[in-house]
């Protein structure tokens, strides 16, 4: 059993991470903006309401004593500074983890962070869609924060994230996009994260994921 904290726990993927982690017997702290957003009550679950960007001391206190930190934070706003939420929050998480000696962190990002080839990331492709460049850069900032640490991090980089429970039918690939469809169900994304936090097959690396 691990003692984990999930940021973005009330989101589309976060809810499944909480559910599957509890089913696997882990102790879960769900950090959400509003407690009413996560209507789950279980003995192994603690819900903390707070703002990851404006309540740093609450975030740090919530992280203290945990074995694993998981960030499924995201934004629906792909333009402007909203995309910096993910990297700004990760900086807070990393600082707290360093202070308390916590090593394991997993986070969700986008496909653009992965490699096209040995020297070029997908986001730097000449034909990368301009409308997604900003949010891709937002995810890339998270990657840059993580790779500058000595933590045991895993950054799961996704194609289109589709609402749906786990099917178990997905591929993963280190540093490059995974073979399969240009999509991943929220349940399958959560399934991989909950398994990977214990199996530790992808440490200090990005992971592509896709439904088969």
PEURSUL-V539689 format. One record per helix or strand. SS is the DSSP state (H for helix, E for strand). FROM is the first residue (numbers start at 1). TO is the last residue. If there is no record, write none. Layout:
ss: {SS & SS}
from: {FROM & FROM}
to: {TO & TO}
//
This chain:
ss: {E & H & E & H & E & H & E & H & E & H & E & E & H & H & E & E & E & E & E & H & E}
from: {3 & 12 & 27 & 35 & 45 & 56 & 68 & 80 & 104 & 111 & 115 & 121 & 122 & 130 & 152 & 160 & 170 & 176 & 183 & 186 & 205}
to: {7 & 23 & 32 & 37 & 49 & 63 & 71 & 100 & 110 & 113 & 115 & 121 & 124 & 147 & 158 & 162 & 174 & 176 & 185 & 199 & 211}
//
